[in-house]
Amino acid sequence: MVSLLRCQSFKPSSSLICSLALSAAFALSSSAFAEETKPAENKPATPVVSPPKATAQPANKNQVRFTKTGTFDGDSVVKLARKLASKPYVVLKDPLPAGLAKLSYDEYRDIRFNPVSSIWRDQGLPFQMQMFHRGFYFQDLIEIAIVEANQATHLAYEPKYFTAGEVITQALPSDDIGYSGFRIHNQLNTNGVYDELMVFQGASYFRALGKGNSYGLSARGLALKTADPEGEEFPIFRAFWVERPSYDSNLIVVHALLDSPSVAGAYRFSVRPGDNTHIDVEATLFPRVELSKVGLAPSTSMFLHSLNGRHDTDDFRPEVHDSDGLLMFNGRGEHLWRPLANPRQLQVSAFSDNSPQGFGLIQRERNYASYQDLEAHYERRPSLWIEPVGNWGQGAVVLTEIPTESEIHDNIVSFWKPRQPIPAGSEYHFAYRMSWGDEPVAKTNSVVVSRTASGRADIAKSTPRRLFVVDYHLNGAMPDELPLAKVESSGGVISNVVIARNAANNGYRLAFELEPEDKELIELRAELKFSTPRQVETWLYRWTL
């Protein structure tokens, strides 16, 4: 297993696990670059712009493969993906000029998009778009087209779109070398100020924000062979078609062409920013081979430590994570909460289900005092909730947790794995809604897990016996009678189960002890039973040595 570090001096990045393909590394600094440039580029006033280097360096002329200027409709990308999958996979080679191919991180960061060149800047539209330069880890050429009135127009690279600072010594090319990705801006938080809303860059990675959020976890178009001994396969979005938004609609639509040795695919993202930014995803896959290790709607996040896992932790902050739990609404109507962990060994959990209602990586703790980090502000990181559209059938929500010693690694991956493999040569369609921002709103009188903590059970001396404390919050008036608590384990011995009111939390505290005996891994499950009907989250946890 190999995990690639994020660059020093910035925090968010994408998950890179198992046998790392170089193409996946392209997600590394995409969002970091976006965040570095965000403050200066969101000012409505026209900034002072430094021109590109005077002498343009020639580049190899790249042929437009996918985003050719011409007619475009809703089936255009599907037809391209179908045609692409009918042929053997081809590694595309679009070399950069030698100087750009060998840029350092600081040099690459010194190439910034010229904000006065933002697409649609002078048209009074609710969205603007900026592109990312190629270089550093971002070697792949990504094609982009603008769609208007069923006509696609290839967006050629031009040096005027970018400014070069004092660090970079290489000249910007004059030929069409393409881009490495793009980002979309919107007046998300303040009227008149175009904040960064969404980024596509690196393999099939993308991220979005709800109102008031800071970048945290990422999403991907598709997961293949995650945590597999053979090594993970990272599909890439080869090309994008971005529809020109309307003046009177808070909607922007992005089409994407996915390609990989195992599969090609067509994606449509309908993006509506807001308190929670909603993205409706429609996808059609065209497998070249049977997809038996595939993950749909994958999310990638970071979990270092919290009150339920601080082994070997030397950190002034109580908690450090982009997400603290996996939330699931299964097909039987159960609400399940699984706190995340930073295990000593890689672990994969599968939660079998039939037609799931929703699942997602959630940042539930929203109190600054729980993190005490003036720079990262983990309390602002978005949750990402996935709602399948239609019947996804039988399968499992899969959670992969990877050991890490630093917050610069994203070590958490979740997705839906269909029970049946997707056959080679087939066409597989699926759809889902993503909500970036807050977690799903709990119903009145529902009971949710608000906190999980653990430690040794004997305060006087070290002991293998563990004490678990699970706090619940009640959304509504608290009944007079206490609920009954039921705690189960796959091994070891459970004892001293106590349930008490917690007035500070308008809820309850469940405490119990676990004697592991000779077990190295134990699955735990806790339920509260009330005399009156109400929705109560079931607490799940995997204890390991």
LINRAPE-V860247 format. One record per run of one state. SS is the DSSP state (helix for helix, strand for strand, loop for the rest). FROM is the first residue (numbers start at 0). LEN is the number of residues. If there is no record, write none. Layout:
SS	FROM	LEN
SS	FROM	LEN
//
This chain:
loop	0	21
helix	21	6
loop	27	2
helix	29	12
loop	41	15
strand	56	1
loop	57	12
strand	69	2
loop	71	4
helix	75	10
loop	85	12
helix	97	4
loop	101	3
helix	104	5
loop	109	1
strand	110	3
loop	113	1
helix	114	3
loop	117	1
strand	118	1
loop	119	1
helix	120	3
loop	123	3
strand	126	6
loop	132	2
strand	134	1
loop	135	2
strand	137	1
loop	138	3
strand	141	7
loop	148	2
strand	150	4
loop	154	4
helix	158	3
strand	161	3
loop	164	8
strand	172	1
loop	173	5
strand	178	1
loop	179	1
strand	180	10
loop	190	2
strand	192	9
loop	201	3
strand	204	4
loop	208	5
strand	213	1
loop	214	3
strand	217	3
loop	220	2
strand	222	2
loop	224	8
strand	232	1
loop	233	2
strand	235	8
loop	243	8
strand	251	8
loop	259	3
strand	262	10
loop	272	4
strand	276	11
loop	287	3
strand	290	1
loop	291	2
strand	293	8
loop	301	1
strand	302	4
loop	306	2
strand	308	1
loop	309	10
strand	319	2
loop	321	3
strand	324	5
loop	329	5
strand	334	5
loop	339	7
strand	346	8
loop	354	3
strand	357	5
loop	362	5
helix	367	3
loop	370	7
helix	377	3
strand	380	1
loop	381	1
strand	382	7
loop	389	4
strand	393	8
loop	401	10
strand	411	7
loop	418	3
strand	421	1
loop	422	5
strand	427	10
loop	437	9
strand	446	10
loop	456	9
strand	465	9
loop	474	9
strand	483	6
loop	489	3
strand	492	10
helix	502	3
loop	505	1
strand	506	9
loop	515	5
strand	520	9
loop	529	6
strand	535	1
loop	536	1
strand	537	7
loop	544	1
//
